[in-house]
Amino acid sequence: YGTKLGYVSKSVKSLMGIENTAFLAEEIEDKTPAQVSGQILSYMLSKAKGRLMEEELTDVIITVPASFDSDQCQATLDAAKLAGINVDNTHDILLYEPKAVIYDFVNMQEMGEIPEGLLSFDRPQNILVFDLGGGTLDVTIHRVGYNSENMMNIEDLAISRYTKIGGDNFDELLAENMLARFQEQNSIKVPEKRKEEVMCKLRKLAERLKVDISSDYKMAKDMNRPLPEGYFMEAISMNIFDSYSYADEFTPEELLKIVDPLMGNNLSLQDVK
């Protein structure tokens, strides 16, 4: 990615349900989003078979964003079929990610991996799940409780409509800011035909910076203390463009200012109408 333009597909899940748009070179045979996803699922299956010491593994559950429409779900099933997964099973093989989160949470409570009293389901509860992923955002509300047979029952109450946002969008804004800084530092202008090559490298650098600052912030928060005064994180990458390298420093405040357009701070409930 970055050095093999047209030969690497990134964040293909966001393209599911659309034909022939994996943005790959013409000579690549398997290039619809479903075909690329089929390759990914095949790889995951081979790794899972090795860990589980199974010769065959065709009965699986695939989680998808709650916002996936029928075309996106069908494309996921097409990918599963290409990977050799039994899509004509007696049970649904697709599970919406917020429901998977709730099942996992309850399972961890029952296994004693998280405190039992953290969230009690002795009586039905309304649960909001906020799931910000790489390419999608799901905000869903569910009624969760046990039925008369002591089985977990999850009723969908609401699923958000505004879903086309994720970690990739944060990386893009940060990478655009890095590009402007890089050009200013070196008093150069990256030609338009080379911009995507440079942006690929900067997106990787931006993601690493975002993750590193977030990790330090979380560690400080877990220890119940603020980040040190004057805290910053370095972003360094050699040979960004021709012989030019890039080295810079970012504070959490600068990071928040760069991604501010995605935070909706200017919106009110009136905008929903």
Accessible surface in RSA format (square Angstrom, percent):
REM  Atomic radii and reference values for relative SASA: ProtOr
REM  Chains: A
REM  Algorithm: Lee & Richards
REM  Probe-radius: 1.40
REM  Slices: 20
REM RES _ NUM      All-atoms   Total-Side   Main-Chain    Non-polar    All polar
REM                ABS   REL    ABS   REL    ABS   REL    ABS   REL    ABS   REL
RES TYR A   1    63.94  29.9  38.21  21.7  25.74  67.0  32.11  24.1  31.83  39.2
RES GLY A   2     1.05   1.3   0.00   N/A   1.05   1.3   0.07   0.2   0.98   2.2
RES THR A   3   110.32  78.5  78.06  79.1  32.26  76.9  66.62  89.5  43.69  66.1
RES LYS A   4   127.94  62.4 124.75  76.5   3.19   7.6  69.81  62.8  58.13  61.9
RES LEU A   5    83.64  46.6  64.62  46.2  19.02  47.8  67.53  47.4  16.11  43.4
RES GLY A   6    22.70  28.0   0.00   N/A  22.70  28.0  14.17  38.9   8.52  19.1
RES TYR A   7   116.19  54.2  93.23  53.0  22.96  59.7  71.27  53.6  44.92  55.4
RES VAL A   8    63.45  41.8  46.89  42.4  16.56  39.9  50.66  44.0  12.79  34.7
RES SER A   9    34.62  29.3   4.78   6.4  29.84  68.7   5.86  12.5  28.75  40.3
RES LYS A  10    78.89  38.5  57.42  35.2  21.47  51.1  49.35  44.4  29.54  31.5
RES SER A  11    48.93  41.4  22.45  30.0  26.48  61.0  28.31  60.3  20.62  28.9
RES VAL A  12    10.25   6.7   7.78   7.0   2.47   5.9   7.78   6.8   2.47   6.7
RES LYS A  13    85.22  41.6  83.82  51.4   1.41   3.3  59.09  53.2  26.13  27.8
RES SER A  14    34.55  29.2  26.55  35.4   8.00  18.4  23.47  50.0  11.09  15.5
RES LEU A  15    34.43  19.2  34.43  24.6   0.00   0.0  34.43  24.2   0.00   0.0
RES MET A  16     6.26   3.2   4.65   3.1   1.61   3.8   4.65   4.0   1.61   2.1
RES GLY A  17    30.38  37.5   0.00   N/A  30.38  37.5   6.55  18.0  23.83  53.4
RES ILE A  18    92.69  52.7  87.16  64.9   5.53  13.3  90.22  65.0   2.48   6.7
RES GLU A  19   125.25  71.9 112.49  85.1  12.77  30.4  55.91 108.1  69.35  56.6
RES ASN A  20   107.15  73.9  82.53  79.8  24.62  59.3  24.19  58.2  82.95  80.2
RES THR A  21    37.55  26.7  36.05  36.5   1.51   3.6  37.55  50.4   0.00   0.0
RES ALA A  22     5.40   5.0   0.00   0.0   5.40  12.3   0.00   0.0   5.40  14.3
RES PHE A  23   156.63  78.4 128.96  79.9  27.66  72.0 142.18  86.2  14.45  41.3
RES LEU A  24    26.09  14.5   8.51   6.1  17.59  44.2  10.08   7.1  16.02  43.1
RES ALA A  25    21.81  20.1  11.03  17.0  10.79  24.5  21.80  30.7   0.01   0.0
RES GLU A  26   151.31  86.9 132.51 100.3  18.80  44.8  64.52 124.8  86.80  70.9
RES GLU A  27   124.38  71.4  87.85  66.5  36.53  87.0  66.11 127.9  58.26  47.6
RES ILE A  28    44.36  25.2  38.45  28.6   5.91  14.2  42.70  30.7   1.66   4.5
RES GLU A  29   156.74  90.0 130.86  99.0  25.87  61.6  54.84 106.1 101.90  83.2
RES ASP A  30    56.03  39.2  49.94  49.7   6.08  14.4   7.15  16.8  48.88  48.7
RES LYS A  31    43.63  21.3  43.28  26.6   0.35   0.8  37.71  33.9   5.92   6.3
RES THR A  32    20.53  14.6  20.53  20.8   0.00   0.0  17.29  23.2   3.23   4.9
RES PRO A  33     1.78   1.3   1.78   1.6   0.00   0.0   1.78   1.5   0.00   0.0
RES ALA A  34    13.85  12.7  12.90  19.9   0.94   2.1  12.90  18.2   0.94   2.5
RES GLN A  35    55.97  31.3  53.43  39.1   2.54   6.0   8.63  18.4  47.34  35.9
RES VAL A  36    18.24  12.0  17.84  16.1   0.40   1.0  18.24  15.8   0.00   0.0
RES SER A  37    14.40  12.2  14.29  19.1   0.10   0.2   9.88  21.0   4.52   6.3
RES GLY A  38     2.45   3.0   0.00   N/A   2.45   3.0   2.45   6.7   0.00   0.0
RES GLN A  39   101.91  57.0  93.87  68.6   8.04  19.1  32.50  69.2  69.40  52.6
RES ILE A  40    85.24  48.5  81.58  60.8   3.66   8.8  85.24  61.4   0.00   0.0
RES LEU A  41    25.78  14.4  25.57  18.3   0.21   0.5  25.57  18.0   0.21   0.6
RES SER A  42    46.89  39.6  40.12  53.5   6.78  15.6  30.52  65.0  16.37  22.9
RES TYR A  43   136.66  63.8 130.92  74.5   5.74  14.9 105.62  79.4  31.03  38.3
RES MET A  44   111.91  58.0 105.66  69.9   6.24  14.9  98.05  83.4  13.86  18.4
RES LEU A  45    18.07  10.1  17.32  12.4   0.75   1.9  17.97  12.6   0.10   0.3
RES SER A  46    61.46  51.9  48.93  65.3  12.53  28.9  41.51  88.4  19.94  27.9
RES LYS A  47   114.88  56.0 111.18  68.2   3.69   8.8  56.63  51.0  58.25  62.0
RES ALA A  48    31.77  29.2  26.63  41.1   5.14  11.7  31.39  44.2   0.38   1.0
RES LYS A  49    62.84  30.7  60.98  37.4   1.86   4.4  17.68  15.9  45.15  48.1
RES GLY A  50    55.38  68.3   0.00   N/A  55.38  68.3  39.09 107.3  16.29  36.5
RES ARG A  51   209.67  88.0 178.95  91.2  30.72  73.1  62.55  85.5 147.11  89.2
RES LEU A  52   105.61  58.8  88.73  63.5  16.88  42.4  91.85  64.5  13.76  37.0
RES MET A  53   173.71  90.0 137.99  91.3  35.73  85.1 107.79  91.6  65.92  87.3
RES GLU A  54    88.58  50.9  77.99  59.0  10.59  25.2   8.19  15.8  80.39  65.6
RES GLU A  55   161.56  92.8 140.01 105.9  21.55  51.3  60.51 117.0 101.05  82.5
RES GLU A  56   127.28  73.1 115.60  87.5  11.68  27.8  57.06 110.4  70.22  57.3
RES LEU A  57    35.90  20.0  29.51  21.1   6.39  16.1  31.54  22.2   4.35  11.7
RES THR A  58    56.25  40.0  53.07  53.8   3.18   7.6  27.02  36.3  29.23  44.2
RES ASP A  59    85.71  60.0  67.86  67.5  17.85  42.2  28.92  68.1  56.79  56.6
RES VAL A  60    30.64  20.2  22.99  20.8   7.65  18.4  30.56  26.6   0.08   0.2
RES ILE A  61    91.26  51.9  64.00  47.7  27.26  65.7  64.00  46.1  27.26  74.0
RES ILE A  62    22.09  12.6  18.97  14.1   3.13   7.5  22.09  15.9   0.00   0.0
RES THR A  63    60.01  42.7  46.99  47.6  13.02  31.0  22.37  30.0  37.65  56.9
RES VAL A  64     3.40   2.2   3.40   3.1   0.00   0.0   3.40   3.0   0.00   0.0
RES PRO A  65     0.00   0.0   0.00   0.0   0.00   0.0   0.00   0.0   0.00   0.0
RES ALA A  66     8.28   7.6   1.78   2.7   6.50  14.8   1.78   2.5   6.50  17.2
RES SER A  67    33.58  28.4   9.42  12.6  24.16  55.7  12.29  26.2  21.29  29.8
RES PHE A  68    11.95   6.0   3.98   2.5   7.97  20.7   3.99   2.4   7.96  22.8
RES ASP A  69    79.40  55.6  70.13  69.8   9.27  21.9  41.77  98.3  37.63  37.5
RES SER A  70    92.60  78.2  76.66 102.3  15.94  36.7  55.33 117.8  37.27  52.2
RES ASP A  71    92.69  64.9  88.49  88.1   4.20   9.9  14.06  33.1  78.62  78.4
RES GLN A  72    21.98  12.3  21.98  16.1   0.00   0.0   4.05   8.6  17.93  13.6
RES CYS A  73    21.88  16.6  21.88  24.4   0.00   0.0  12.38  31.4   9.50  10.2
RES GLN A  74    93.73  52.4  92.59  67.7   1.14   2.7  40.57  86.4  53.16  40.3
RES ALA A  75    11.00  10.1   9.41  14.5   1.59   3.6  10.60  14.9   0.40   1.1
RES THR A  76    10.09   7.2  10.09  10.2   0.00   0.0   9.21  12.4   0.87   1.3
RES LEU A  77    46.84  26.1  45.99  32.9   0.85   2.1  46.26  32.5   0.59   1.6
RES ASP A  78    61.81  43.3  59.05  58.8   2.75   6.5  16.73  39.4  45.08  45.0
RES ALA A  79     0.18   0.2   0.18   0.3   0.00   0.0   0.18   0.3   0.00   0.0
RES ALA A  80     0.00   0.0   0.00   0.0   0.00   0.0   0.00   0.0   0.00   0.0
RES LYS A  81   138.39  67.5 126.52  77.6  11.87  28.3  73.81  66.4  64.58  68.8
RES LEU A  82   112.14  62.5  78.95  56.5  33.19  83.4  83.65  58.7  28.49  76.7
RES ALA A  83    15.07  13.9   0.00   0.0  15.07  34.3   1.99   2.8  13.08  34.7
RES GLY A  84    46.84  57.8   0.00   N/A  46.84  57.8  35.52  97.5  11.31  25.3
RES ILE A  85     6.75   3.8   0.96   0.7   5.79  13.9   1.21   0.9   5.54  15.0
RES ASN A  86    64.38  44.4  56.20  54.3   8.18  19.7  19.54  47.0  44.84  43.3
RES VAL A  87    37.09  24.4  15.97  14.5  21.11  50.9  15.97  13.9  21.11  57.3
RES ASP A  88   122.75  86.0  93.38  92.9  29.36  69.4  36.23  85.3  86.52  86.3
RES ASN A  89    36.48  25.2  14.42  13.9  22.07  53.1   1.89   4.5  34.60  33.4
RES THR A  90   142.97 101.7 102.61 104.0  40.36  96.2  90.06 121.0  52.92  80.0
RES HIS A  91    74.97  41.0  62.85  43.7  12.12  31.0  65.15  67.1   9.82  11.4
RES ASP A  92   124.93  87.5 108.08 107.6  16.85  39.8  26.89  63.3  98.04  97.8
RES ILE A  93     5.35   3.0   1.47   1.1   3.89   9.4   1.47   1.1   3.89  10.5
RES LEU A  94    37.11  20.7  20.99  15.0  16.12  40.5  21.31  15.0  15.80  42.5
RES LEU A  95    45.61  25.4  43.60  31.2   2.00   5.0  45.61  32.0   0.00   0.0
RES TYR A  96    73.64  34.4  71.56  40.7   2.08   5.4  41.37  31.1  32.26  39.8
RES GLU A  97    27.06  15.5  26.75  20.2   0.31   0.7  13.76  26.6  13.31  10.9
RES PRO A  98     0.30   0.2   0.30   0.3   0.00   0.0   0.30   0.2   0.00   0.0
RES LYS A  99    46.28  22.6  46.28  28.4   0.00   0.0   6.91   6.2  39.38  41.9
RES ALA A 100    23.02  21.2  18.25  28.2   4.77  10.9  19.64  27.7   3.38   9.0
RES VAL A 101    73.43  48.3  68.81  62.3   4.62  11.1  72.47  63.0   0.95   2.6
RES ILE A 102     6.51   3.7   5.25   3.9   1.26   3.0   6.51   4.7   0.00   0.0
RES TYR A 103    92.21  43.1  88.03  50.1   4.18  10.9  58.57  44.0  33.64  41.5
RES ASP A 104    76.44  53.5  71.70  71.4   4.75  11.2  21.74  51.2  54.70  54.6
RES PHE A 105    45.46  22.7  45.01  27.9   0.46   1.2  45.22  27.4   0.24   0.7
RES VAL A 106    10.36   6.8  10.36   9.4   0.00   0.0  10.36   9.0   0.00   0.0
RES ASN A 107    76.29  52.6  74.78  72.3   1.51   3.6  15.69  37.8  60.60  58.6
RES MET A 108    56.20  29.1  56.20  37.2   0.00   0.0  32.65  27.8  23.55  31.2
RES GLN A 109    15.09   8.4  12.73   9.3   2.36   5.6   3.21   6.8  11.88   9.0
RES GLU A 110   122.11  70.1  84.52  63.9  37.59  89.5  42.46  82.1  79.64  65.0
RES MET A 111   130.44  67.6  98.83  65.4  31.61  75.3  73.47  62.5  56.97  75.5
RES GLY A 112    63.79  78.7   0.00   N/A  63.79  78.7  30.91  84.8  32.87  73.6
RES GLU A 113   113.94  65.4  79.02  59.8  34.92  83.1  39.75  76.9  74.19  60.6
RES ILE A 114    38.32  21.8  32.96  24.6   5.36  12.9  36.35  26.2   1.97   5.4
RES PRO A 115    92.63  67.5  79.15  72.2  13.48  49.0  91.88  75.9   0.75   4.7
RES GLU A 116   139.81  80.3 127.43  96.4  12.38  29.5  41.35  80.0  98.46  80.4
RES GLY A 117    71.67  88.4   0.00   N/A  71.67  88.4  39.17 107.5  32.50  72.8
RES LEU A 118   112.04  62.4  84.45  60.4  27.59  69.4  88.92  62.4  23.12  62.2
RES LEU A 119    59.06  32.9  56.33  40.3   2.73   6.9  58.78  41.3   0.28   0.8
RES SER A 120    49.61  41.9  41.67  55.6   7.93  18.3  39.68  84.5   9.93  13.9
RES PHE A 121    14.51   7.3   6.32   3.9   8.19  21.3   7.00   4.2   7.51  21.5
RES ASP A 122   138.89  97.3 102.34 101.9  36.55  86.4  35.56  83.7 103.33 103.1
RES ARG A 123   191.12  80.2 189.14  96.4   1.98   4.7  64.51  88.2 126.60  76.7
RES PRO A 124    73.67  53.7  63.08  57.5  10.59  38.5  63.08  52.1  10.59  65.8
RES GLN A 125    60.36  33.8  58.97  43.1   1.39   3.3   1.88   4.0  58.48  44.4
RES ASN A 126    93.99  64.8  67.60  65.3  26.40  63.6  19.86  47.8  74.13  71.7
RES ILE A 127    24.06  13.7  22.55  16.8   1.51   3.6  24.06  17.3   0.00   0.0
RES LEU A 128   106.89  59.5  80.29  57.4  26.60  66.9  80.29  56.4  26.60  71.6
RES VAL A 129    12.99   8.5  10.34   9.4   2.64   6.4  12.99  11.3   0.00   0.0
RES PHE A 130   129.35  64.7 101.97  63.2  27.38  71.2 101.97  61.8  27.38  78.4
RES ASP A 131    38.35  26.9  34.06  33.9   4.29  10.1   7.89  18.6  30.45  30.4
RES LEU A 132    81.84  45.6  52.22  37.4  29.63  74.5  52.22  36.7  29.63  79.7
RES GLY A 133    29.58  36.5   0.00   N/A  29.58  36.5  27.31  75.0   2.27   5.1
RES GLY A 134    46.82  57.7   0.00   N/A  46.82  57.7  31.86  87.4  14.96  33.5
RES GLY A 135    17.45  21.5   0.00   N/A  17.45  21.5   5.50  15.1  11.94  26.8
RES THR A 136    10.96   7.8  10.23  10.4   0.74   1.8   3.89   5.2   7.08  10.7
RES LEU A 137    27.10  15.1  27.10  19.4   0.00   0.0  27.10  19.0   0.00   0.0
RES ASP A 138     1.66   1.2   1.20   1.2   0.46   1.1   0.40   1.0   1.26   1.3
RES VAL A 139    40.75  26.8  37.16  33.6   3.59   8.7  37.16  32.3   3.59   9.7
RES THR A 140     0.40   0.3   0.00   0.0   0.40   1.0   0.40   0.5   0.00   0.0
RES ILE A 141    64.14  36.5  64.14  47.8   0.00   0.0  64.14  46.2   0.00   0.0
RES HIS A 142     2.89   1.6   2.89   2.0   0.00   0.0   2.89   3.0   0.00   0.0
RES ARG A 143    94.00  39.5  92.78  47.3   1.22   2.9  23.82  32.6  70.18  42.5
RES VAL A 144     0.01   0.0   0.00   0.0   0.01   0.0   0.01   0.0   0.00   0.0
RES GLY A 145     6.67   8.2   0.00   N/A   6.67   8.2   4.30  11.8   2.36   5.3
RES TYR A 146    82.26  38.4  53.55  30.5  28.70  74.7  43.81  32.9  38.45  47.4
RES ASN A 147    67.71  46.7  49.67  48.0  18.05  43.5  32.16  77.4  35.56  34.4
RES SER A 148   123.21 104.1  74.06  98.8  49.15 113.2  59.96 127.7  63.26  88.6
RES GLU A 149   137.61  79.0 112.75  85.3  24.86  59.2  46.72  90.4  90.89  74.2
RES ASN A 150   115.19  79.4 101.86  98.4  13.33  32.1  28.02  67.4  87.17  84.3
RES MET A 151   120.68  62.5 119.14  78.9   1.54   3.7  87.09  74.0  33.60  44.5
RES MET A 152    33.37  17.3  12.80   8.5  20.57  49.0  12.80  10.9  20.57  27.2
RES ASN A 153    81.21  56.0  78.95  76.3   2.26   5.4   6.78  16.3  74.43  71.9
RES ILE A 154    17.15   9.8   1.17   0.9  15.98  38.5   1.17   0.8  15.98  43.4
RES GLU A 155    90.87  52.2  86.22  65.2   4.66  11.1  30.39  58.8  60.48  49.4
RES ASP A 156    58.72  41.1  34.15  34.0  24.56  58.1  16.96  39.9  41.76  41.6
RES LEU A 157    86.85  48.4  51.78  37.0  35.07  88.2  55.63  39.1  31.22  84.0
RES ALA A 158    48.31  44.4  39.53  61.0   8.78  20.0  48.09  67.7   0.22   0.6
RES ILE A 159    68.81  39.2  44.05  32.8  24.76  59.7  44.68  32.2  24.13  65.5
RES SER A 160    32.83  27.7  16.28  21.7  16.55  38.1  27.65  58.9   5.18   7.3
RES ARG A 161   172.42  72.4 143.30  73.1  29.11  69.3  73.21 100.1  99.20  60.1
RES TYR A 162   147.58  68.9 139.60  79.4   7.99  20.8 128.98  96.9  18.61  22.9
RES THR A 163    13.02   9.3  10.56  10.7   2.46   5.9   0.61   0.8  12.41  18.8
RES LYS A 164   136.15  66.4 111.84  68.6  24.31  57.9 103.13  92.8  33.02  35.2
RES ILE A 165    33.62  19.1  33.62  25.0   0.00   0.0  33.62  24.2   0.00   0.0
RES GLY A 166     0.00   0.0   0.00   N/A   0.00   0.0   0.00   0.0   0.00   0.0
RES GLY A 167    11.83  14.6   0.00   N/A  11.83  14.6  11.83  32.5   0.00   0.0
RES ASP A 168    41.20  28.9  36.46  36.3   4.73  11.2  23.60  55.6  17.59  17.5
RES ASN A 169    54.89  37.9  51.97  50.2   2.92   7.0   3.68   8.8  51.21  49.5
RES PHE A 170    30.45  15.2  29.73  18.4   0.72   1.9  29.85  18.1   0.60   1.7
RES ASP A 171     5.75   4.0   5.11   5.1   0.64   1.5   2.61   6.1   3.14   3.1
RES GLU A 172    59.58  34.2  59.58  45.1   0.00   0.0  37.11  71.8  22.47  18.3
RES LEU A 173    52.74  29.4  50.02  35.8   2.72   6.8  50.02  35.1   2.72   7.3
RES LEU A 174     2.13   1.2   2.13   1.5   0.00   0.0   2.13   1.5   0.00   0.0
RES ALA A 175     0.00   0.0   0.00   0.0   0.00   0.0   0.00   0.0   0.00   0.0
RES GLU A 176    68.20  39.2  62.92  47.6   5.29  12.6  28.81  55.7  39.39  32.2
RES ASN A 177    45.58  31.4  39.10  37.8   6.47  15.6   8.53  20.5  37.05  35.8
RES MET A 178     0.00   0.0   0.00   0.0   0.00   0.0   0.00   0.0   0.00   0.0
RES LEU A 179    12.05   6.7  12.05   8.6   0.00   0.0  12.05   8.5   0.00   0.0
RES ALA A 180    57.80  53.1  51.19  79.0   6.61  15.0  53.74  75.7   4.06  10.7
RES ARG A 181    55.12  23.1  52.81  26.9   2.31   5.5  26.35  36.0  28.78  17.4
RES PHE A 182     0.00   0.0   0.00   0.0   0.00   0.0   0.00   0.0   0.00   0.0
RES GLN A 183    30.05  16.8  28.31  20.7   1.74   4.1   7.24  15.4  22.81  17.3
RES GLU A 184   142.66  81.9 122.65  92.8  20.01  47.6  50.88  98.4  91.78  74.9
RES GLN A 185    92.57  51.8  54.23  39.6  38.34  91.3  41.03  87.3  51.54  39.1
RES ASN A 186    41.96  28.9  24.34  23.5  17.62  42.4   6.66  16.0  35.30  34.1
RES SER A 187   103.80  87.7  67.82  90.5  35.97  82.9  47.76 101.7  56.04  78.5
RES ILE A 188    38.06  21.7  20.25  15.1  17.81  42.9  29.77  21.4   8.29  22.5
RES LYS A 189   163.84  79.9 144.25  88.5  19.59  46.6  95.78  86.2  68.06  72.5
RES VAL A 190     6.83   4.5   0.69   0.6   6.14  14.8   0.69   0.6   6.14  16.6
RES PRO A 191    57.75  42.1  47.46  43.3  10.29  37.4  57.75  47.7   0.00   0.0
RES GLU A 192   142.98  82.1 125.65  95.1  17.33  41.3  65.95 127.6  77.03  62.9
RES LYS A 193   190.35  92.9 149.30  91.6  41.04  97.7 103.61  93.3  86.74  92.4
RES ARG A 194    68.55  28.8  68.29  34.8   0.26   0.6  27.08  37.0  41.47  25.1
RES LYS A 195    61.46  30.0  61.46  37.7   0.00   0.0  22.57  20.3  38.88  41.4
RES GLU A 196    83.16  47.7  81.13  61.4   2.03   4.8  44.77  86.6  38.39  31.3
RES GLU A 197    40.58  23.3  40.58  30.7   0.00   0.0   9.65  18.7  30.93  25.3
RES VAL A 198     0.00   0.0   0.00   0.0   0.00   0.0   0.00   0.0   0.00   0.0
RES MET A 199     3.18   1.6   3.18   2.1   0.00   0.0   3.18   2.7   0.00   0.0
RES CYS A 200     0.49   0.4   0.49   0.5   0.00   0.0   0.00   0.0   0.49   0.5
RES LYS A 201    44.09  21.5  39.27  24.1   4.82  11.5  26.53  23.9  17.56  18.7
RES LEU A 202     0.00   0.0   0.00   0.0   0.00   0.0   0.00   0.0   0.00   0.0
RES ARG A 203    35.17  14.8  33.54  17.1   1.63   3.9  12.72  17.4  22.45  13.6
RES LYS A 204   103.29  50.4  98.21  60.3   5.08  12.1  52.20  47.0  51.10  54.4
RES LEU A 205     6.94   3.9   6.16   4.4   0.78   2.0   6.34   4.5   0.60   1.6
RES ALA A 206     0.00   0.0   0.00   0.0   0.00   0.0   0.00   0.0   0.00   0.0
RES GLU A 207    78.44  45.0  78.44  59.3   0.00   0.0   8.83  17.1  69.61  56.8
RES ARG A 208   125.41  52.7 120.40  61.4   5.01  11.9  57.46  78.5  67.96  41.2
RES LEU A 209     4.44   2.5   0.87   0.6   3.57   9.0   3.84   2.7   0.60   1.6
RES LYS A 210    47.39  23.1  47.39  29.1   0.00   0.0  35.63  32.1  11.75  12.5
RES VAL A 211    75.92  50.0  73.50  66.5   2.43   5.8  75.72  65.8   0.20   0.5
RES ASP A 212    55.83  39.1  53.51  53.3   2.32   5.5   7.82  18.4  48.01  47.9
RES ILE A 213     6.98   4.0   6.98   5.2   0.00   0.0   6.98   5.0   0.00   0.0
RES SER A 214    58.95  49.8  51.99  69.4   6.96  16.0  34.94  74.4  24.00  33.6
RES SER A 215    55.41  46.8  46.31  61.8   9.10  21.0  31.44  67.0  23.97  33.6
RES ASP A 216    45.01  31.5  41.49  41.3   3.52   8.3   8.72  20.5  36.30  36.2
RES TYR A 217   122.35  57.1 122.09  69.5   0.26   0.7  85.22  64.0  37.13  45.8
RES LYS A 218   129.60  63.2 128.71  79.0   0.89   2.1  97.75  88.0  31.85  33.9
RES MET A 219   117.31  60.7 113.18  74.9   4.13   9.8  78.74  66.9  38.57  51.1
RES ALA A 220    10.12   9.3   7.44  11.5   2.68   6.1   9.65  13.6   0.48   1.3
RES LYS A 221   137.87  67.3 121.33  74.4  16.53  39.4  72.39  65.2  65.48  69.7
RES ASP A 222    99.92  70.0  63.51  63.2  36.40  86.1  30.10  70.8  69.82  69.6
RES MET A 223   104.50  54.1  78.46  51.9  26.05  62.0  77.23  65.7  27.27  36.1
RES ASN A 224   140.81  97.1 117.38 113.4  23.43  56.4  27.16  65.4 113.65 109.8
RES ARG A 225   138.72  58.2 127.30  64.9  11.42  27.2  42.80  58.5  95.92  58.1
RES PRO A 226   117.62  85.7  98.75  90.0  18.87  68.6 110.56  91.3   7.06  43.9
RES LEU A 227    36.58  20.4  20.53  14.7  16.05  40.4  20.53  14.4  16.05  43.2
RES PRO A 228    93.25  68.0  78.16  71.2  15.09  54.9  89.73  74.1   3.52  21.9
RES GLU A 229   182.99 105.1 144.22 109.1  38.77  92.3  66.05 127.7 116.94  95.5
RES GLY A 230    64.09  79.0   0.00   N/A  64.09  79.0  41.97 115.2  22.12  49.5
RES TYR A 231    36.29  16.9  23.56  13.4  12.73  33.1  31.17  23.4   5.12   6.3
RES PHE A 232    92.10  46.1  76.52  47.4  15.58  40.5  76.52  46.4  15.58  44.6
RES MET A 233    37.73  19.5  36.90  24.4   0.83   2.0  14.62  12.4  23.11  30.6
RES GLU A 234    99.70  57.2  82.20  62.2  17.50  41.7  18.27  35.3  81.42  66.5
RES ALA A 235     2.39   2.2   0.02   0.0   2.38   5.4   2.39   3.4   0.00   0.0
RES ILE A 236    89.91  51.2  74.53  55.5  15.37  37.1  74.53  53.7  15.37  41.7
RES SER A 237    26.88  22.7  21.41  28.6   5.47  12.6   6.07  12.9  20.81  29.1
RES MET A 238   143.67  74.4 127.22  84.2  16.45  39.2 113.64  96.6  30.03  39.8
RES ASN A 239    83.70  57.7  79.78  77.1   3.92   9.4  25.96  62.5  57.73  55.8
RES ILE A 240     0.08   0.0   0.08   0.1   0.00   0.0   0.08   0.1   0.00   0.0
RES PHE A 241    14.94   7.5  14.74   9.1   0.20   0.5  14.94   9.1   0.00   0.0
RES ASP A 242    81.54  57.1  57.95  57.7  23.59  55.8  32.27  76.0  49.27  49.1
RES SER A 243   103.59  87.5  72.44  96.7  31.15  71.8  51.67 110.0  51.92  72.7
RES TYR A 244    80.38  37.5  77.61  44.2   2.77   7.2  44.22  33.2  36.16  44.6
RES SER A 245    43.26  36.6  30.13  40.2  13.12  30.2  21.96  46.8  21.29  29.8
RES TYR A 246     1.14   0.5   0.00   0.0   1.14   3.0   0.82   0.6   0.32   0.4
RES ALA A 247    59.13  54.4  46.55  71.8  12.58  28.6  46.88  66.0  12.25  32.5
RES ASP A 248    26.47  18.5  17.61  17.5   8.87  21.0   6.52  15.4  19.95  19.9
RES GLU A 249    87.81  50.4  81.47  61.6   6.34  15.1  21.79  42.1  66.02  53.9
RES PHE A 250     0.05   0.0   0.00   0.0   0.05   0.1   0.05   0.0   0.00   0.0
RES THR A 251    40.53  28.8  40.53  41.1   0.00   0.0  37.54  50.4   2.99   4.5
RES PRO A 252    22.64  16.5  21.81  19.9   0.83   3.0  22.39  18.5   0.25   1.6
RES GLU A 253   123.38  70.8 115.25  87.2   8.13  19.3  66.64 128.9  56.73  46.3
RES GLU A 254    63.99  36.7  61.01  46.2   2.98   7.1  29.76  57.6  34.23  27.9
RES LEU A 255    19.52  10.9  19.52  14.0   0.00   0.0  19.52  13.7   0.00   0.0
RES LEU A 256   114.20  63.6 110.16  78.8   4.04  10.2 110.46  77.6   3.74  10.1
RES LYS A 257   169.12  82.5 154.29  94.7  14.83  35.3 103.27  93.0  65.85  70.1
RES ILE A 258    25.02  14.2  13.82  10.3  11.20  27.0  20.83  15.0   4.19  11.4
RES VAL A 259    11.87   7.8  11.87  10.7   0.00   0.0  11.87  10.3   0.00   0.0
RES ASP A 260    63.82  44.7  61.51  61.2   2.32   5.5  11.34  26.7  52.48  52.3
RES PRO A 261    99.55  72.6  62.08  56.6  37.47 136.2  73.51  60.7  26.04 161.9
RES LEU A 262    49.26  27.4  30.19  21.6  19.08  48.0  33.52  23.5  15.74  42.4
RES MET A 263    97.62  50.6  71.68  47.4  25.93  61.7  72.95  62.0  24.67  32.7
RES GLY A 264    25.81  31.8   0.00   N/A  25.81  31.8  13.34  36.6  12.47  27.9
RES ASN A 265   113.15  78.0  77.10  74.5  36.05  86.8  34.60  83.3  78.55  75.9
RES ASN A 266   135.39  93.4  98.05  94.7  37.34  89.9  49.58 119.3  85.81  82.9
RES LEU A 267   112.79  62.8  89.53  64.1  23.25  58.5  89.86  63.1  22.92  61.7
RES SER A 268    64.27  54.3  49.92  66.6  14.34  33.0  52.09 110.9  12.18  17.1
RES LEU A 269   153.86  85.7 143.29 102.5  10.57  26.6 143.85 101.0  10.01  26.9
RES GLN A 270   123.58  69.1 113.96  83.3   9.62  22.9  53.15 113.1  70.43  53.4
RES ASP A 271    86.26  60.4  55.78  55.5  30.47  72.1  19.33  45.5  66.93  66.7
RES VAL A 272    92.41  60.8  77.24  69.9  15.17  36.6  80.70  70.1  11.71  31.8
RES LYS A 273   200.08  97.6 131.52  80.7  68.56 163.2 113.95 102.6  86.13  91.7
END  Absolute sums over single chains surface
CHAIN  1 A    17645.4      14347.2       3298.2       9811.8       7833.6
END  Absolute sums over all chains
TOTAL         17645.4      14347.2       3298.2       9811.8       7833.6
